[in-house]
Amino acid sequence: MRPSALPRKAIRRRSSRYLRPATTAFGVTLLIFNLTSCIGGAVAAIGAFSGGVATKLLLQDMDDRATHVVQNAAASGSLVSSKAARDVQLLIDATRQNLHDELDTQWDKLDNEKIGLLRELNSQVDRIQDISGDFGRLEDTAYLDTDTLVSRLPFAEKMPRVRKVEGSSQYYKTDGDYQVRITSNVFEPFGPDTQVFIGDTRLTVAEKPPYSAVLTIPNKMLHFRDYQTSDIPLTIKTRIEQKSWFSKTKKDYVFTVPIELFAKNPAYYQMDESINAEVPDLTKVTVSKGPLMTIPGCGDSGCNAYYNVCTPFPIGAVYTRTLNLYDSFSGWGGFGAVTVGTGTVCQVYWQHSHNVARNVSIDVEYHPLKPEVQHSPIVLKPVVAGKAPDALCTTGIDGSNPTPDKPTAPVAVGTSNTVCWLQFGKSYLADFNPNTKGYTLAVHMFNGQNYYVVDGVTDKTHPGIELQSLPLSDTKKAVFKILEPVW
């Protein structure tokens, strides 16, 4: 349902087909209006209106432009922009239904009150299009208060509409139901004349009089995609009484609210641990002096005996050779094969003298150790009761499956091409090396935002999503958690 993400330069504001600068062409003059709202104040100018356009076409044009913003905002993970565009779409939809008898009327033939609403709606569409260059930031500045907008326009304030949707964005949960609270304005949204559907399935609701209700959506009813956002329509079908001097009739209204579903795995990460280590310095050599070893005569004339003559050297250092082979007696013996063990080098000595004891020794040359900080990738382990599931990792973000819609690697954290995935509201445990010096955790959110945690300190926070970490303890463990979004 989502389009592919568009390159940043490709996201441009789509101008209205009907609200453009005045021109003359082929002898037809576009009319310029300077209107005043019914409440006495000047209505914000939005340029030139082309006369003769049906109201339904003007509303459809606004809806198309808002949809364009929703699509690009969703593809870029710009949740606040997406919500602002969806809010104005709800208001456009309510306007369309309340002007149902005048949709074929030229918009410029409506009364000033309704023209004022159209102008306000158009200015809001313009506004959310103007912030399109900021897609990809969770903290973008788009915010739409439809109550404030319509309160300035008596006609809009009285028309039936969905005022507010709480829970229009949902994140994946392994258990527990999902809740959505919907508030209307002048109609009882979930009375006997109202039906509510999620997709094609009818829901039961809990009323919160006078104008709100809470929908409980069973966990199994929402199907989240693994690595991309998606949405599912929530539809309210209701009948509202239309009062007049002569009769009371009921009109059918249909309100559709898109419920946005975050990806099951909304973030991936790489984690690098810095470890205090010692490594061989291949530019230097050091000699370890061996102790003297007394070798007795082998007994009978013509006898042979074999002994290991050993010298210690630092564990981890690189052996190069034995040298300064010492024998206190010349002849009737000699040094043979060398064996290199952990922290020791031995060389065979052959004793061929039956009655001469001798002292022997060897020295060992090696590349010494030097201090170095090494880097090692860490995979976070999900913290759950019972047996923890394996961490979800993929081979990279360079096109191999599965990958997110917009793969953008965090700044390099080691050389590994593997990325691993996180879920909202889950805790993850990191086990560190006993000689750890510190760590860097780089998290890439599905909206394009990067977060970095260095030795327990996060470089940024956000009111919508926050990466929570606990500092290293004496047990060399830390817990990380992506908090639930709070839009």
C-alpha positions in Angstrom: 0.0 0.0 0.0 3.0 2.3 0.5 4.7 3.8 -2.5 8.5 3.6 -2.7 10.4 6.3 -0.9 11.0 9.2 -3.1 14.4 10.9 -3.3 14.4 14.2 -1.2 14.8 16.3 -4.4 11.8 14.6 -5.9 9.4 15.7 -3.2 7.9 18.9 -4.4 4.8 20.8 -3.5 1.9 20.0 -5.8 0.0 23.2 -6.6 -3.7 23.1 -6.8 -5.1 22.8 -10.3 -7.8 25.3 -9.4 -6.0 27.8 -7.1 -3.3 29.4 -9.3 -1.9 32.8 -10.2 -4.3 34.7 -12.4 -3.6 34.5 -16.2 -5.5 35.0 -19.4 -5.4 32.4 -22.1 -7.5 31.8 -25.2 -9.8 34.7 -24.2 -10.8 33.2 -20.8 -10.1 35.4 -17.8 -9.5 33.8 -14.4 -11.5 35.7 -11.7 -9.7 37.1 -8.7 -11.6 37.3 -5.5 -10.9 39.3 -2.3 -13.4 37.7 0.0 -14.4 38.5 3.6 -15.4 35.7 6.0 -18.9 35.7 7.5 -17.4 36.5 10.9 -16.2 39.9 9.7 -12.5 39.3 9.4 -10.5 39.1 6.1 -10.0 35.6 4.9 -6.4 34.8 4.3 -5.5 35.3 0.7 -4.5 32.2 -1.2 -4.0 33.6 -4.7 -6.3 33.4 -7.6 -9.4 31.2 -7.9 -10.5 30.0 -11.3 -14.2 30.6 -11.6 -16.7 27.9 -12.8 -15.1 25.0 -11.0 -17.5 22.6 -9.2 -17.1 22.3 -5.5 -16.5 18.6 -5.7 -13.5 19.1 -8.0 -12.0 21.6 -5.7 -12.4 19.3 -2.7 -11.0 16.4 -4.7 -8.0 18.5 -5.6 -7.3 19.3 -2.0 -7.7 15.6 -1.1 -5.3 14.5 -3.8 -2.7 17.0 -2.6 -3.1 15.9 1.0 -2.8 12.2 -0.1 0.4 13.1 -1.9 1.8 14.4 1.4 0.6 11.3 3.3 2.3 9.0 0.8 5.6 10.8 0.9 5.5 11.3 4.6 4.8 7.6 5.2 7.6 6.6 2.8 10.0 8.8 4.7 8.8 7.9 8.1 7.7 11.5 8.9 4.9 10.6 11.3 4.0 14.0 12.4 3.6 15.3 8.9 1.6 12.2 8.0 -0.7 12.8 10.9 -1.3 16.4 10.0 -2.2 15.5 6.4 -4.5 12.7 7.6 -6.2 15.2 10.0 -6.9 17.6 7.2 -8.2 14.8 5.1 -10.8 14.0 7.8 -11.9 17.6 7.6 -12.1 17.5 3.8 -14.1 14.3 4.0 -16.6 15.9 6.5 -16.9 19.0 4.3 -17.6 16.9 1.3 -20.4 15.1 3.1 -21.9 18.2 4.5 -21.9 19.9 1.1 -23.4 16.9 -0.5 -26.3 18.9 -2.0 -23.9 21.6 -3.4 -21.0 19.5 -4.7 -21.9 20.2 -8.3 -22.3 23.9 -7.6 -19.5 26.2 -8.6 -17.5 26.8 -5.4 -17.6 30.6 -6.0 -21.4 30.5 -6.0 -21.5 29.2 -2.4 -22.2 31.5 0.5 -19.3 33.3 2.1 -19.3 31.0 5.2 -18.7 28.0 3.0 -16.2 29.7 0.8 -14.3 30.7 4.0 -14.1 27.1 5.0 -12.7 26.1 1.6 -10.1 28.8 1.8 -9.1 27.7 5.3 -8.9 24.1 4.2 -6.7 25.0 1.2 -4.4 27.1 3.4 -3.9 24.0 5.6 -3.1 21.8 2.6 -0.6 24.5 1.5 1.0 24.4 4.9 1.6 20.7 5.1 2.9 20.7 1.6 5.4 23.5 2.5 7.0 21.3 5.1 7.5 18.4 2.6 11.2 19.3 2.4 11.6 18.3 6.0 10.4 14.7 5.6 12.4 12.2 7.6 12.5 14.1 10.8 10.4 13.0 13.7 10.5 16.5 15.2 9.2 18.3 12.1 7.0 21.2 12.9 3.8 20.2 11.2 0.9 20.3 13.6 -2.8 20.8 12.8 -5.4 21.7 15.3 -8.7 21.1 13.4 -10.8 22.3 16.4 -9.1 25.7 16.4 -9.5 25.9 12.6 -13.2 25.2 12.5 -14.0 27.3 15.6 -13.4 30.4 13.5 -16.1 29.2 11.0 -19.6 28.7 12.3 -20.6 26.5 9.4 -17.7 24.1 9.9 -18.1 24.1 13.7 -21.6 22.8 13.4 -21.0 20.1 10.7 -20.7 16.5 11.8 -17.1 15.4 11.7 -14.4 13.3 13.5 -12.6 15.7 15.8 -9.8 13.6 17.1 -8.3 10.1 16.8 -6.1 8.9 19.6 -4.2 5.7 18.6 -4.2 6.3 14.9 -0.6 5.0 14.9 0.0 1.6 16.5 3.2 -0.3 17.1 3.6 -4.1 17.1 2.9 -6.0 20.3 3.3 -9.7 20.8 0.3 -9.8 23.0 -2.5 -7.5 24.3 -5.1 -5.7 22.4 -4.9 -2.3 20.6 -7.1 0.6 21.6 -8.3 3.6 19.5 -10.3 6.5 21.0 -12.4 8.5 18.5 -14.1 11.8 19.4 -16.7 13.5 17.2 -18.3 16.9 17.6 -22.1 17.1 17.2 -23.2 13.5 16.7 -23.2 10.5 18.9 -20.6 8.5 17.0 -21.3 5.0 18.3 -25.1 4.9 19.0 -27.6 2.4 17.5 -27.4 4.0 14.1 -23.6 3.6 13.9 -21.5 0.7 12.7 -17.7 0.5 13.0 -15.4 -1.6 10.9 -11.7 -2.3 10.8 -11.0 -3.5 7.3 -14.1 -5.6 6.6 -14.6 -6.7 10.2 -17.2 -5.0 12.4 -16.1 -4.0 15.8 -17.8 -3.5 19.1 -17.1 -0.3 21.0 -17.2 1.1 24.5 -19.1 4.4 24.6 -17.6 7.4 26.4 -20.5 9.9 26.3 -21.3 12.3 25.0 -19.1 12.2 21.8 -16.4 9.7 22.3 -15.9 5.9 22.3 -13.0 3.5 22.7 -12.5 0.7 20.2 -10.7 -2.4 21.3 -9.0 -4.1 18.4 -8.0 -7.8 19.0 -4.3 -8.4 18.6 -4.7 -10.9 15.8 -6.8 -8.5 13.7 -3.9 -6.2 12.9 -1.3 -7.6 10.5 2.0 -5.8 10.8 4.7 -6.0 8.1 8.2 -7.0 9.2 10.1 -4.0 8.0 7.7 -1.5 6.4 4.9 0.6 7.7 1.4 -0.1 6.5 -2.2 1.0 7.2 -5.7 -0.3 7.5 -8.9 1.6 7.2 -11.2 2.2 10.2 -14.7 3.0 8.9 -17.5 4.6 10.8 -20.9 4.4 9.1 -23.6 6.4 10.8 -27.0 8.0 10.2 -27.5 11.6 11.4 -30.8 13.4 11.8 -31.2 16.4 9.5 -33.6 18.8 11.1 -35.7 21.3 9.2 -38.9 23.3 9.7 -40.9 20.8 7.8 -39.5 17.3 8.6 -36.8 15.3 10.2 -34.8 12.9 8.0 -31.7 11.0 8.5 -28.7 11.2 6.2 -26.0 8.5 5.9 -22.4 9.6 6.7 -19.3 7.5 6.2 -16.0 8.5 8.0 -12.8 6.7 7.2 -9.8 6.9 9.5 -6.5 5.2 8.4 -4.8 3.4 11.2 -1.1 3.4 10.6 0.8 0.3 11.6 4.5 0.7 12.3 6.8 -2.1 11.2 7.3 -5.0 13.5 11.0 -4.2 13.5 11.2 -0.4 13.4 14.9 0.0 14.1 18.2 -1.8 13.3 21.5 -1.3 15.0 25.2 -2.0 15.1 27.1 -2.2 18.4 30.8 -2.0 18.9 32.7 -2.8 22.1 36.1 -1.4 22.9 38.3 -3.8 24.8 41.6 -3.2 26.5 44.0 -5.8 25.0 47.6 -6.6 24.4 48.9 -7.5 21.0 52.3 -8.4 19.6 54.5 -5.5 18.4 56.1 -6.9 15.3 58.4 -3.9 15.0 60.4 -5.0 18.1 62.2 -8.1 19.5 63.0 -9.0 23.0 65.1 -11.8 24.4 64.1 -13.9 27.4 67.1 -15.4 29.3 66.8 -19.1 30.1 67.7 -20.7 33.4 70.6 -23.2 33.7 69.6 -26.8 33.7 71.9 -29.5 35.0 72.0 -32.7 32.9 73.8 -35.7 34.5 75.8 -38.3 32.6 73.7 -40.9 30.9 75.3 -44.0 32.7 77.0 -46.5 30.5 79.6 -45.9 27.8 77.9 -45.3 24.4 74.6 -44.3 26.0 72.2 -41.6 24.9 69.7 -39.5 26.9 67.3 -36.7 25.8 66.0 -33.8 27.8 63.8 -30.7 27.2 65.5 -27.5 28.0 62.8 -24.8 28.5 62.6 -21.0 28.8 59.4 -19.0 29.6 58.3 -16.0 27.6 55.1 -13.8 27.8 51.8 -15.5 26.8 50.5 -13.9 23.6 53.9 -12.8 22.4 55.2 -14.1 19.1 58.2 -16.5 19.2 60.9 -15.9 16.6 63.9 -18.2 17.5 66.1 -19.7 20.2 69.6 -18.3 20.5 72.6 -18.2 22.8 72.5 -22.0 23.2 74.8 -22.7 26.2 76.6 -25.9 27.1 79.2 -26.0 29.9 81.0 -29.0 28.4 82.1 -29.2 24.9 81.3 -32.3 22.9 79.4 -35.5 23.5 76.0 -33.7 23.3 74.0 -31.1 21.4 70.7 -29.2 20.9 67.9 -30.5 18.6 64.2 -29.8 17.8 62.3 -26.8 19.2 58.8 -27.0 20.6 56.7 -23.8 21.2 54.0 -24.0 23.9 51.8 -21.5 25.7 54.2 -19.1 27.4 57.2 -21.4 27.1 59.7 -22.7 24.4 61.6 -26.0 24.8 64.5 -27.4 22.9 65.7 -31.0 23.0 69.2 -31.6 24.4 71.0 -34.9 23.6 73.4 -36.2 26.3 75.9 -38.7 24.9 78.4 -38.6 27.8 78.1 -41.4 30.2 80.0 -39.7 33.1 80.1 -35.9 32.5 77.4 -33.8 34.0 76.8 -30.4 32.3 74.8 -27.2 32.6 72.8 -26.1 29.6 70.4 -23.3 28.8 68.6 -21.5 25.9 67.5 -17.9 25.3 64.2 -17.1 23.5 63.8 -14.2 21.1 60.2 -12.9 20.6 58.0 -10.0 19.6 56.8 -8.3 22.8 53.3 -7.2 23.6 52.0 -3.7 23.4 48.7 -2.2 24.7 45.9 -1.8 22.1 42.2 -1.1 22.2 40.4 -3.7 20.1 36.8 -3.6 18.7 34.3 -6.4 18.8 30.6 -6.4 17.6 28.0 -7.1 20.2 24.5 -8.7 19.6 21.9 -7.6 22.0 19.8 -10.4 23.6 16.0 -9.9 24.0 15.0 -10.0 27.7 12.0 -12.2 28.1 10.6 -14.6 30.7 11.7 -18.2 29.9 13.9 -19.0 27.0 14.9 -15.8 25.1 14.4 -15.9 21.3 17.4 -15.6 19.1 18.3 -12.0 18.1 17.0 -11.1 14.6 20.0 -10.1 12.4 20.3 -9.8 8.7 23.3 -9.9 6.3 23.2 -6.2 5.6 21.2 -3.3 4.3 22.6 -3.3 0.8 19.7 -4.9 -0.9 19.8 -8.4 0.6 16.4 -9.5 2.1 15.0 -8.6 4.4 15.7 -4.9 4.4 13.8 -1.7 5.3 12.2 0.5 2.7 14.9 3.2 3.1 18.2 1.5 4.2 20.6 4.1 5.6 23.4 2.7 7.6 24.5 4.3 10.9 28.0 5.7 10.9 30.4 2.8 10.9 30.6 1.0 14.2 33.2 -1.6 13.4 33.6 -3.4 10.1 30.7 -5.9 10.4 28.1 -5.8 7.6 25.5 -7.4 9.8 22.7 -5.4 11.3 20.3 -6.5 14.0 16.7 -5.4 14.7 14.9 -3.9 17.7 11.2 -3.6 18.6 9.4 -0.9 20.5 8.9 -1.6 24.2 11.3 -4.5 24.4 14.4 -4.7 26.6 17.7 -6.0 25.4 20.7 -7.1 27.3 24.4 -6.6 26.4 27.1 -8.8 27.9 30.5 -7.1 27.8 34.1 -8.4 27.9 35.7 -8.3 31.4 38.3 -6.0 30.0 35.8 -3.7 28.3 36.8 -0.1 27.9 33.5 1.2 26.5 31.0 0.8 23.7 29.2 2.6 20.9 25.6 1.7 19.9 24.3 3.1 16.7 20.5 2.8 16.1 18.8 3.6 12.8 15.1 4.3 13.1 12.6 3.5 10.3 12.0 7.2 9.8 15.6 7.9 9.0 16.7 9.2 12.4 20.0 8.0 13.8 20.6 7.6 17.6 24.0 7.0 19.2 24.8 5.8 22.7 28.4 6.0 23.8 29.3 4.5 27.1 25.8 4.9 28.4 25.3 8.5 27.2 22.7 9.2 24.4 23.6 12.0 22.1 20.0 13.1 21.6 16.5 12.4 22.8 13.1 12.9 21.3 9.6 13.2 22.8 8.3 10.6 20.5 11.0 7.9 20.6 13.8 7.7 23.1 16.6 5.2 23.3 16.9 4.2 27.0 20.2 2.7 28.3 21.6 1.8 31.7 25.2 2.4 32.5 27.8 -0.4 32.8 27.8 -2.0 36.2 30.3 -4.2 38.0 28.7 -7.2 36.3 29.7 -5.8 32.9 26.1 -5.8 31.6 23.8 -3.1 30.3 20.1 -3.0 29.3 18.8 -1.1 26.3 15.2 -0.3 25.4 13.4 1.7 22.7 10.5 3.3 24.5 7.0 3.2 23.1 6.1 6.1 20.8 3.8 8.7 22.3 2.1 10.5 19.5 
